[in-house]
Amino acid sequence: MDIHEYQAKDILKGYGVKIAEGGLAYSPEDAVQRSRDIGGHIWAVKAQIHSGARGKAGGIKICKTHDEVESAAEALLGRKLVTHQTGAQGKVCNRLYIEAGTDIAKELYFCLLVDRSSERIVMVGSAQGGMDIEELANTNPEAITKIYVEPAVGLQDFQAREMAFALGLDSEIMSHAVKTIRGCYRALRDLDVSMLEINPLVVTRSGELVALDAKMGFDDNALFRQQKISELRDKSQEDPREMAAADRGLSYVGLDGDIGCMINGAGLAMATMDMIKLAGGEPANFLDVGGGASAERTEKAFRLVLADKNVKAMLVNIFAGINRCDWIAEGVVQAVKKIDMQIPLIVRLSGTNVEEGRRIIADSGLPIITADTLAEAAEKAVKARNEVVAKLAAQG
């Protein structure tokens, strides 16, 4: 789960990280009032969307008068911002963060994230902040410092100082830098944060260390014990299909293809998507219904997949270990009858009670296409999809 910049900054402020004064605005009038409350002669009007690279997309505007603040707010509110992280669909800006201007002397990059490959926390920093870290990694990887933190021990002071030195900070602000780094680590540890990024972390001309931007991502599986964090969720910034799935306890990721998938088990789901692509098709989603695919759960999964109007065919691929193929088959038959499917359905069952499951589908009288192997199922799904596309094209 991601949160907005202003929410991340509010959290980090509670952990001793210095931020510039700012306020939230939902209208141009709010924006002007926030700038008046902040005072000064320069403000940053920042679109609040769940994406990086907002500046490149025109989502951050520097203003020197209240009229400019109002104009910037009018231009950004309700606007769809497209970045390399949002994809072509973009994200709509519904709120703004008005922040006091900062006299920047130096821009840095700092990040903490969970590195699952090493099963540790990795601290990433660079003296070259304010730009895409991916771009820097390609053009100048030597400029990036990585320090690994053992979770059982936690971040040590010498590691925080090592990172501060790598960032090229002067001795005068070394203690403040250590405090900032340790505060970020405590936030990550206490709140089940999977990624915390400050880009840029700036040194001001007065010698202060300020988080000028902040991004935080949280482990969805830990939200049950992070109620205050869970309440920060902005569903308007998330894929509505994925939100609907999460609310129903299903694991769903929307994709750009047109062959819908309902599968049990994440590994089998990924293998199925690979087979669809090998057969010449494109999956419309990743959907893992889990081991307890009851008739009710199966129907929910069907409705979720078919809510994507781009889906031209649907593939159900179930390997029954804990579950049983006959239960799955009954759930599929009930779902198809209730939903009145208008697109081809391909079903491949394997595992416990597979013969009974296949008999239930065969005796249902429904136009369900069956397959014995995953490769056969993928080929039939792509063929069915192509026939639907050709029929639609013929109809004009």
C-alpha distance (Angstrom), angle and dihedral (degrees) to the residues before:
residue distance angle dihedral
M1 . . .
D2 3.81 . .
I3 3.79 128.2 .
H4 3.80 134.6 -160.8
E5 3.78 126.0 -89.1
Y6 3.81 94.3 -109.2
Q7 3.82 90.9 51.2
A8 3.80 92.3 49.7
K9 3.80 91.0 48.5
D10 3.79 91.7 50.5
I11 3.81 89.5 53.2
L12 3.80 94.0 46.9
K13 3.80 91.3 47.9
G14 3.79 87.4 61.7
Y15 3.81 88.5 56.4
G16 3.80 95.0 53.6
V17 3.80 99.5 -93.8
K18 3.79 112.1 141.6
I19 3.81 116.5 -126.9
A20 3.79 133.4 178.2
E21 3.79 117.8 -101.5
G22 3.79 112.1 -91.3
G23 3.79 146.9 151.9
L24 3.81 140.8 -153.4
A25 3.81 123.1 -108.0
Y26 3.81 132.2 -170.5
S27 3.81 97.4 179.3
P28 3.81 139.0 28.2
E29 3.81 88.5 -103.9
D30 3.79 90.3 53.6
A31 3.79 89.9 49.5
V32 3.80 93.1 53.6
Q33 3.81 91.3 47.2
R34 3.81 91.3 50.2
S35 3.81 90.2 51.7
R36 3.81 90.2 50.0
D37 3.82 90.5 49.2
I38 3.81 91.2 50.2
G39 3.78 93.9 46.7
G40 3.78 126.2 -163.3
H41 3.79 129.2 97.0
I42 3.80 104.8 -86.1
W43 3.79 132.5 50.4
A44 3.80 138.9 176.0
V45 3.81 115.8 -133.6
K46 3.80 106.2 -156.4
A47 3.79 127.7 -169.4
Q48 3.80 111.0 -132.8
I49 3.80 109.1 -137.1
H50 3.78 131.8 135.1
S51 3.79 96.6 -102.7
G52 3.76 142.7 86.5
A53 3.82 124.7 -129.9
R54 3.81 91.0 52.5
G55 3.79 91.0 145.0
K56 3.81 92.4 58.8
A57 3.81 88.8 50.6
G58 3.80 92.1 52.4
G59 3.79 93.6 -104.8
I60 3.83 96.3 128.8
K61 3.80 120.9 59.9
I62 3.81 127.5 -177.5
C63 3.80 112.1 -142.6
K64 3.81 131.5 -169.5
T65 3.83 100.5 -175.1
H66 3.79 135.6 40.2
D67 3.80 89.1 -115.3
E68 3.79 89.7 57.1
V69 3.81 89.5 49.7
E70 3.80 90.3 53.0
S71 3.82 92.9 47.4
A72 3.80 91.9 47.6
A73 3.80 91.4 49.9
E74 3.81 92.0 49.4
A75 3.81 89.8 51.0
L76 3.80 95.5 48.7
L77 3.81 105.2 38.8
G78 3.79 110.4 92.3
R79 3.78 91.9 6.9
K80 3.80 121.3 132.5
L81 3.80 110.3 -129.0
V82 3.79 118.3 -156.4
T83 3.80 118.7 -159.3
H84 3.79 133.9 161.2
Q85 3.82 87.1 -97.9
T86 3.83 98.0 50.5
G87 3.79 96.2 48.1
A88 3.79 123.3 -141.7
Q89 3.82 92.9 -48.9
G90 3.81 91.9 64.7
K91 3.80 127.1 -168.0
V92 3.80 128.4 -89.8
C93 3.81 118.8 -122.4
N94 3.81 110.8 -133.2
R95 3.80 99.1 162.6
L96 3.79 139.6 31.4
Y97 3.77 135.7 -147.8
I98 3.79 114.6 -143.8
E99 3.80 111.0 -157.4
A100 3.77 134.1 -176.8
G101 3.79 115.2 -107.0
T102 3.80 115.3 -101.6
D103 3.80 126.2 -145.5
I104 3.81 98.0 -131.3
A105 3.79 122.3 -156.4
K106 3.82 98.1 167.5
E107 3.80 137.8 5.9
L108 3.81 121.8 -143.6
Y109 3.79 137.3 179.7
F110 3.81 123.7 -132.0
C111 3.79 131.5 171.7
L112 3.80 141.0 164.7
L113 3.78 121.3 -164.1
V114 3.77 143.3 159.1
D115 3.81 109.9 -99.4
R116 3.78 104.4 -158.5
S117 3.79 94.0 -175.4
S118 3.81 91.1 63.5
E119 3.84 94.9 27.6
R120 3.79 89.2 -129.5
I121 3.77 141.2 99.3
V122 3.78 113.3 -95.9
M123 3.80 121.3 -152.5
V124 3.80 112.4 -154.1
G125 3.78 124.6 -168.7
S126 3.76 141.8 163.4
A127 3.78 136.1 -178.2
Q128 3.81 86.0 -137.9
G129 3.79 104.1 75.7
G130 3.78 132.8 160.1
M131 3.81 95.3 60.9
D132 3.81 137.9 83.1
I133 3.79 108.6 -72.5
E134 3.84 89.2 -148.3
E135 3.79 89.9 58.7
L136 3.81 91.5 47.5
A137 3.81 90.9 48.8
N138 3.80 89.5 56.2
T139 3.79 98.7 42.6
N140 3.81 102.0 34.0
P141 3.83 113.8 7.7
E142 3.82 91.3 165.9
A143 3.81 88.0 69.2
I144 3.82 90.9 66.8
T145 3.80 122.0 83.0
K146 3.81 121.9 -160.3
I147 3.80 123.5 -166.5
Y148 3.80 120.3 -178.2
V149 3.80 120.9 -142.6
E150 3.79 122.0 -156.1
P151 3.86 105.5 -134.4
A152 3.81 93.1 -147.6
V153 3.81 89.8 58.6
G154 3.78 101.2 30.1
L155 3.78 130.9 -148.5
Q156 3.80 112.2 -33.5
D157 3.81 124.7 -148.0
F158 3.80 92.2 -119.0
Q159 3.82 89.5 56.3
A160 3.81 91.2 51.5
R161 3.82 89.8 49.6
E162 3.81 90.8 47.1
M163 3.80 89.5 55.2
A164 3.81 91.8 45.6
F165 3.81 90.0 53.6
A166 3.81 90.2 47.4
L167 3.81 88.3 54.7
G168 3.80 88.7 56.2
L169 3.80 95.2 -119.1
D170 3.79 121.3 167.1
S171 3.79 121.6 -114.3
E172 3.82 90.4 -112.7
I173 3.81 92.1 70.0
M174 3.81 97.7 30.7
S175 3.82 93.8 106.2
H176 3.81 90.9 48.3
A177 3.81 90.1 49.2
V178 3.81 91.8 51.7
K179 3.81 89.7 48.8
T180 3.82 90.3 50.5
I181 3.80 94.0 48.1
R182 3.80 93.4 46.3
G183 3.82 90.2 47.4
C184 3.78 90.4 54.2
Y185 3.79 91.0 49.3
R186 3.82 92.2 50.1
A187 3.79 89.8 51.6
L188 3.81 90.7 51.3
R189 3.80 92.1 47.8
D190 3.81 98.2 42.9
L191 3.80 98.7 43.3
D192 3.83 102.6 39.0
V193 3.79 91.8 -112.3
S194 3.80 114.7 177.6
M195 3.83 95.5 -170.8
L196 3.81 133.0 16.2
E197 3.80 117.8 179.5
I198 3.80 130.9 178.1
N199 3.79 111.9 -172.1
P200 2.89 111.7 -170.3
L201 3.77 107.9 21.6
V202 3.79 99.3 179.5
V203 3.77 138.1 -157.7
T204 3.81 108.7 -144.6
R205 3.79 124.5 -143.9
S206 3.79 87.7 -108.0
G207 3.82 89.7 59.2
E208 3.82 100.6 -104.4
L209 3.80 126.2 137.8
V210 3.82 109.4 -133.5
A211 3.81 132.8 178.9
L212 3.80 101.5 -132.0
D213 3.80 93.6 179.0
A214 3.80 133.5 14.3
K215 3.79 136.0 -170.0
M216 3.80 126.2 -175.5
G217 3.79 130.9 -176.7
F218 3.80 122.6 -169.8
D219 3.79 133.8 -153.1
D220 3.82 105.1 -104.4
N221 3.79 90.3 -152.2
A222 3.81 90.7 61.8
L223 3.80 98.2 49.4
F224 3.81 91.2 97.6
R225 3.80 87.9 73.3
Q226 3.81 95.7 37.6
Q227 3.79 101.4 64.3
K228 3.81 95.2 159.0
I229 3.79 90.5 51.8
S230 3.80 92.5 46.3
E231 3.81 89.2 56.3
L232 3.84 89.2 61.1
R233 3.80 91.9 66.9
D234 3.81 114.2 125.4
K235 3.80 105.4 -158.0
S236 3.80 92.0 -173.8
Q237 3.83 87.7 71.5
E238 3.80 95.0 53.2
D239 3.79 133.9 77.0
P240 3.85 104.5 -88.2
R241 3.80 90.0 -141.7
E242 3.79 91.7 55.7
M243 3.79 91.8 46.1
A244 3.81 91.4 50.8
A245 3.81 89.5 50.3
A246 3.81 93.4 48.2
D247 3.81 90.4 50.8
R248 3.82 88.0 55.2
G249 3.78 96.0 45.5
L250 3.81 95.1 -107.6
S251 3.81 127.5 132.9
Y252 3.81 106.3 -128.0
V253 3.79 134.6 162.2
G254 3.79 118.9 -177.8
L255 3.82 118.0 -133.6
D256 3.81 135.4 -176.5
G257 3.82 100.3 -108.0
D258 3.81 131.5 94.4
I259 3.82 105.2 -128.7
G260 3.80 109.0 92.9
C261 3.80 117.9 -144.3
M262 3.81 133.4 -154.9
I263 3.80 112.1 179.9
N264 3.80 137.7 154.6
G265 3.79 114.9 -128.4
A266 3.79 128.4 30.4
G267 3.81 94.3 -118.9
L268 3.79 93.0 50.6
A269 3.82 89.4 46.1
M270 3.80 91.8 55.2
A271 3.81 91.5 45.4
T272 3.80 89.8 50.5
M273 3.79 92.5 51.4
D274 3.80 89.3 49.9
M275 3.81 91.0 51.5
I276 3.81 91.6 49.5
K277 3.80 90.0 53.6
L278 3.82 91.5 46.2
A279 3.81 88.3 53.3
G280 3.80 89.9 54.1
G281 3.81 100.5 -98.6
E282 3.78 137.1 110.6
P283 3.83 122.9 -128.2
A284 3.80 116.2 -128.7
N285 3.77 94.9 -153.2
F286 3.78 150.9 -6.2
L287 3.82 108.8 -118.6
D288 3.79 123.6 172.1
V289 3.83 110.8 -175.9
G290 3.79 91.3 -174.6
G291 3.77 129.6 -138.9
G292 3.80 98.5 -55.9
A293 3.80 99.7 63.9
S294 3.81 99.5 163.4
A295 3.81 122.3 176.6
E296 3.82 90.3 -97.3
R297 3.80 92.6 48.1
T298 3.80 91.0 46.6
E299 3.81 91.0 52.9
K300 3.81 90.9 49.9
A301 3.79 89.7 51.2
F302 3.81 91.8 49.7
R303 3.79 92.5 50.7
L304 3.78 90.9 47.8
V305 3.81 93.9 52.4
L306 3.81 93.4 43.8
A307 3.81 92.1 49.4
D308 3.81 84.7 77.2
K309 3.80 100.9 86.1
N310 3.79 90.1 -160.1
V311 3.83 92.2 69.3
K312 3.82 111.4 110.6
A313 3.82 98.7 174.0
M314 3.80 136.2 9.6
L315 3.79 129.8 -139.0
V316 3.81 122.7 -160.7
N317 3.80 113.1 -166.4
I318 3.81 116.4 178.5
F319 3.78 130.2 174.6
A320 3.81 106.5 -169.9
G321 3.77 114.8 -150.0
I322 3.79 106.6 131.8
N323 3.80 87.5 13.8
R324 3.81 127.4 54.6
C325 3.79 128.6 -121.2
D326 3.80 93.3 -135.0
W327 3.82 90.8 56.3
I328 3.79 90.5 49.0
A329 3.80 91.9 47.1
E330 3.80 91.5 51.8
G331 3.79 89.9 49.5
V332 3.81 91.8 50.0
V333 3.81 92.9 48.9
Q334 3.82 92.2 48.4
A335 3.79 91.7 47.3
V336 3.81 94.2 49.7
K337 3.80 91.6 49.1
K338 3.82 93.2 49.2
I339 3.78 96.9 42.8
D340 3.83 97.8 41.6
M341 3.79 94.6 -139.9
Q342 3.79 116.8 -141.1
I343 3.81 97.9 -171.4
P344 3.83 131.7 67.8
L345 3.81 116.0 -82.7
I346 3.80 121.4 -154.6
V347 3.82 118.0 -167.4
R348 3.77 127.6 -169.3
L349 3.82 118.3 -178.3
S350 3.79 128.3 -175.0
G351 3.78 135.5 166.2
T352 3.79 134.0 29.9
N353 3.84 114.8 30.5
V354 3.80 90.8 -6.0
E355 3.84 94.3 154.4
E356 3.80 92.0 53.6
G357 3.80 90.2 47.3
R358 3.79 91.9 52.2
R359 3.82 90.6 47.8
I360 3.82 91.5 53.2
I361 3.80 90.9 53.0
A362 3.81 93.2 44.8
D363 3.82 92.3 49.6
S364 3.81 94.0 46.7
G365 3.79 93.0 82.1
L366 3.79 89.9 -137.6
P367 3.84 121.2 134.8
I368 3.80 93.1 -110.3
I369 3.80 117.1 152.2
T370 3.81 111.8 -140.3
A371 3.80 131.6 -158.1
D372 3.80 134.2 -172.9
T373 3.81 99.9 -152.6
L374 3.77 134.8 38.3
A375 3.81 92.4 -119.0
E376 3.81 90.7 51.8
A377 3.80 91.3 47.9
A378 3.80 92.4 51.2
E379 3.81 92.5 48.1
K380 3.81 91.9 49.1
A381 3.81 91.3 47.4
V382 3.81 92.2 52.3
K383 3.82 91.2 45.5
A384 3.81 91.6 50.3
R385 3.79 90.8 47.6
N386 3.80 91.8 50.7
E387 3.81 90.9 51.0
V388 3.82 90.8 52.0
V389 3.81 91.5 49.1
A390 3.83 91.3 48.3
K391 3.82 91.0 49.2
L392 3.81 91.9 50.0
A393 3.79 90.6 48.5
A394 3.81 91.0 51.2
Q395 3.80 90.4 51.9
G396 3.80 88.8 56.3
